[in-house]
Amino acid sequence: MKKLSIYLLSAAILLPISAFADPHKDESGHGKGRGRGHDRHEYKEEYWDGNCKVERKLEKNGEYKEERKCKGARHGHYVPAPVYVPVPPPIVVEPGITVHGTVRVPY
């Protein structure tokens, strides 16, 4: 019973202390910014989009710039030759009545 009361007492002391923790601050005590102006930094990104090289820059003052440098195709373009398909001969149907494909009655 004594151990249970010690655990409850320590939990009652530690819980209010954790409530004072600020989730917007790191270990050094400085905030993460959240739009206050001091969290702005320069950012540069380069990547390829198809045959184009894209460079993006974000400066501290908020200016944004994007450059694209495109090159021609890296490989040759292959166009296949046309394929010749012969036309089937026409089907000639003689006038008359055909019963089950075996008996033919002309008119």
Order of alpha helices (4+ residues) and beta strands (2+ residues): alpha-beta-beta-beta-beta-beta
